[in-house]
Amino acid sequence: MLTITKDDVRKLALLKQGLYHPPTATTPEEALQIFDRLGCVQLDTLNVVTRSQHLIFWSRMNEFHSEWFYRFYEEKRMFEQYLHALSVLPIAEHPYMRPFLQQFSAARIERTELHDRLVEAIDRHGRLTGQQAAKLLELPLTPKNTWELSPVRRALDQLWRGGEIGAIRDRSFHKVYIPLAEQVPADSLQQTVQLEETVKRYVRKALSAMGAATERDVADYFRFKRPAVRKALADCLQVRVEGEKEPYYLLPEDAELLPLLDEPTHSTFLSPFDNLIWHRPRLEAIFETEFRLESYVPQAQRKFGYFAMPILHRGQIIGTIDLKADRKRGVLVVQKLVLFDRRNESEQLAVIDSILVRLASFLSLSQIDWSQARA
């Protein structure tokens, strides 16, 4: 059995995630290539700095425009799916997700007249928000101050998750429901894929996106059950990692990349929902870093901040930075900075400043305000 080091695991993860060297990608097509390599991107509605899904591309590209993300919906390049939480996937993956859509439909949808009326309305009008659908059917919407879904919103969500209608986002990130044929190309709709084939595909895609990973890591990436993942891993290369009891797995072609002799050189901030770090046990194992999102933690108990972003510098997580975009003033506000080791603080601050400048430019903000972090 091949034996590799924890350093090999960490460096291979950075390479496969597109975070090894400073990025050169600057075009929508290159963004789609990154998207395909990642396999999926988790969505989040928090917009403290910018939406998390935009940060994932920004961290891996020399130039990215948020507008591209919405174009990918319109151009039938991606679709939403509950997978690793709420995520977007490349449109080519839609046939492989259909077994899950069918399972959801069979288990969770008790068909009513409302479902039929909504499908008919979307077919007739082409595009409808939840609010528009409710108004059209003369049914009430849920008040904004409650999390409970109205019957209209619940039925729309069920129809979308069951694969009967499509859903895209407008520029304000509102969900817009559309006929499935307007979102998914005809050849994809005609493909038939079995569940076992889907699991095998996504085990390989998860390993391709992570490099070396444990069974638990692989299962988490697309949120599959471990017994199904275990069966599919039989075709992959099992390796031993020094100091680890649990076996890791590799694609044979990725084993040929080791050892990686040059050192990582990229420095950036990572969204709390970034693919590299979203599985916290893996983050702790390969980067020896503890981190959690504290948006729902009482302020007095926060260690890192409301929307703290891990700081990646030359292959290591060196701390976190809690940021807020004050769009009215055109200012990127540093609310809190946590450095895990301050022995190289001056060098670290210089790197952080350069990343802040790049991020502020991406966000079209003209100033960086450190006053709260230094108070």
ChimeraX attribute file (.defattr): number of C-alpha atoms within 10 A of each C-alpha:
attribute: neighborCount
match mode: 1-to-1
recipient: residues
	/A:1	7
	/A:2	9
	/A:3	11
	/A:4	18
	/A:5	13
	/A:6	17
	/A:7	16
	/A:8	21
	/A:9	24
	/A:10	20
	/A:11	25
	/A:12	25
	/A:13	23
	/A:14	22
	/A:15	19
	/A:16	19
	/A:17	20
	/A:18	21
	/A:19	25
	/A:20	22
	/A:21	16
	/A:22	17
	/A:23	16
	/A:24	11
	/A:25	18
	/A:26	15
	/A:27	15
	/A:28	17
	/A:29	11
	/A:30	14
	/A:31	21
	/A:32	18
	/A:33	14
	/A:34	19
	/A:35	18
	/A:36	18
	/A:37	18
	/A:38	22
	/A:39	21
	/A:40	27
	/A:41	25
	/A:42	21
	/A:43	20
	/A:44	14
	/A:45	11
	/A:46	11
	/A:47	11
	/A:48	14
	/A:49	21
	/A:50	16
	/A:51	16
	/A:52	22
	/A:53	20
	/A:54	20
	/A:55	22
	/A:56	22
	/A:57	24
	/A:58	25
	/A:59	24
	/A:60	24
	/A:61	21
	/A:62	14
	/A:63	17
	/A:64	21
	/A:65	17
	/A:66	17
	/A:67	11
	/A:68	16
	/A:69	20
	/A:70	18
	/A:71	16
	/A:72	18
	/A:73	20
	/A:74	16
	/A:75	12
	/A:76	17
	/A:77	19
	/A:78	25
	/A:79	23
	/A:80	23
	/A:81	22
	/A:82	16
	/A:83	19
	/A:84	19
	/A:85	14
	/A:86	13
	/A:87	18
	/A:88	22
	/A:89	21
	/A:90	22
	/A:91	20
	/A:92	17
	/A:93	18
	/A:94	22
	/A:95	20
	/A:96	21
	/A:97	20
	/A:98	21
	/A:99	19
	/A:100	19
	/A:101	21
	/A:102	15
	/A:103	13
	/A:104	16
	/A:105	19
	/A:106	12
	/A:107	9
	/A:108	12
	/A:109	15
	/A:110	10
	/A:111	13
	/A:112	9
	/A:113	7
	/A:114	14
	/A:115	19
	/A:116	12
	/A:117	13
	/A:118	22
	/A:119	18
	/A:120	13
	/A:121	18
	/A:122	19
	/A:123	16
	/A:124	10
	/A:125	11
	/A:126	13
	/A:127	18
	/A:128	20
	/A:129	20
	/A:130	20
	/A:131	15
	/A:132	13
	/A:133	23
	/A:134	19
	/A:135	13
	/A:136	12
	/A:137	13
	/A:138	9
	/A:139	12
	/A:140	13
	/A:141	17
	/A:142	15
	/A:143	10
	/A:144	8
	/A:145	6
	/A:146	7
	/A:147	8
	/A:148	11
	/A:149	14
	/A:150	16
	/A:151	16
	/A:152	22
	/A:153	18
	/A:154	14
	/A:155	22
	/A:156	24
	/A:157	18
	/A:158	21
	/A:159	24
	/A:160	21
	/A:161	24
	/A:162	22
	/A:163	21
	/A:164	17
	/A:165	23
	/A:166	25
	/A:167	26
	/A:168	21
	/A:169	19
	/A:170	13
	/A:171	11
	/A:172	7
	/A:173	11
	/A:174	13
	/A:175	15
	/A:176	17
	/A:177	25
	/A:178	23
	/A:179	22
	/A:180	18
	/A:181	15
	/A:182	16
	/A:183	21
	/A:184	21
	/A:185	15
	/A:186	11
	/A:187	9
	/A:188	15
	/A:189	13
	/A:190	9
	/A:191	11
	/A:192	11
	/A:193	14
	/A:194	12
	/A:195	14
	/A:196	13
	/A:197	11
	/A:198	17
	/A:199	22
	/A:200	16
	/A:201	14
	/A:202	21
	/A:203	24
	/A:204	19
	/A:205	21
	/A:206	22
	/A:207	24
	/A:208	21
	/A:209	26
	/A:210	25
	/A:211	25
	/A:212	30
	/A:213	26
	/A:214	18
	/A:215	18
	/A:216	19
	/A:217	21
	/A:218	27
	/A:219	22
	/A:220	19
	/A:221	25
	/A:222	20
	/A:223	15
	/A:224	17
	/A:225	13
	/A:226	15
	/A:227	11
	/A:228	14
	/A:229	21
	/A:230	15
	/A:231	13
	/A:232	18
	/A:233	22
	/A:234	10
	/A:235	14
	/A:236	15
	/A:237	17
	/A:238	20
	/A:239	19
	/A:240	17
	/A:241	21
	/A:242	12
	/A:243	9
	/A:244	11
	/A:245	8
	/A:246	12
	/A:247	13
	/A:248	23
	/A:249	23
	/A:250	22
	/A:251	19
	/A:252	12
	/A:253	10
	/A:254	15
	/A:255	17
	/A:256	9
	/A:257	13
	/A:258	13
	/A:259	14
	/A:260	14
	/A:261	9
	/A:262	8
	/A:263	11
	/A:264	19
	/A:265	14
	/A:266	19
	/A:267	23
	/A:268	24
	/A:269	24
	/A:270	24
	/A:271	27
	/A:272	21
	/A:273	19
	/A:274	22
	/A:275	20
	/A:276	23
	/A:277	20
	/A:278	19
	/A:279	15
	/A:280	14
	/A:281	16
	/A:282	19
	/A:283	17
	/A:284	13
	/A:285	14
	/A:286	18
	/A:287	18
	/A:288	12
	/A:289	18
	/A:290	11
	/A:291	20
	/A:292	18
	/A:293	18
	/A:294	17
	/A:295	14
	/A:296	9
	/A:297	13
	/A:298	9
	/A:299	11
	/A:300	7
	/A:301	9
	/A:302	15
	/A:303	16
	/A:304	23
	/A:305	23
	/A:306	21
	/A:307	24
	/A:308	29
	/A:309	24
	/A:310	26
	/A:311	24
	/A:312	20
	/A:313	20
	/A:314	18
	/A:315	21
	/A:316	20
	/A:317	21
	/A:318	18
	/A:319	22
	/A:320	24
	/A:321	23
	/A:322	20
	/A:323	23
	/A:324	19
	/A:325	20
	/A:326	16
	/A:327	13
	/A:328	7
	/A:329	10
	/A:330	15
	/A:331	18
	/A:332	25
	/A:333	21
	/A:334	20
	/A:335	21
	/A:336	21
	/A:337	22
	/A:338	18
	/A:339	18
	/A:340	12
	/A:341	10
	/A:342	13
	/A:343	9
	/A:344	9
	/A:345	12
	/A:346	10
	/A:347	10
	/A:348	17
	/A:349	14
	/A:350	11
	/A:351	15
	/A:352	20
	/A:353	12
	/A:354	13
	/A:355	17
	/A:356	20
	/A:357	16
	/A:358	16
	/A:359	20
	/A:360	20
	/A:361	13
	/A:362	16
	/A:363	18
	/A:364	14
	/A:365	18
	/A:366	13
	/A:367	16
	/A:368	18
	/A:369	15
	/A:370	15
	/A:371	11
	/A:372	11
	/A:373	15
	/A:374	10
	/A:375	7
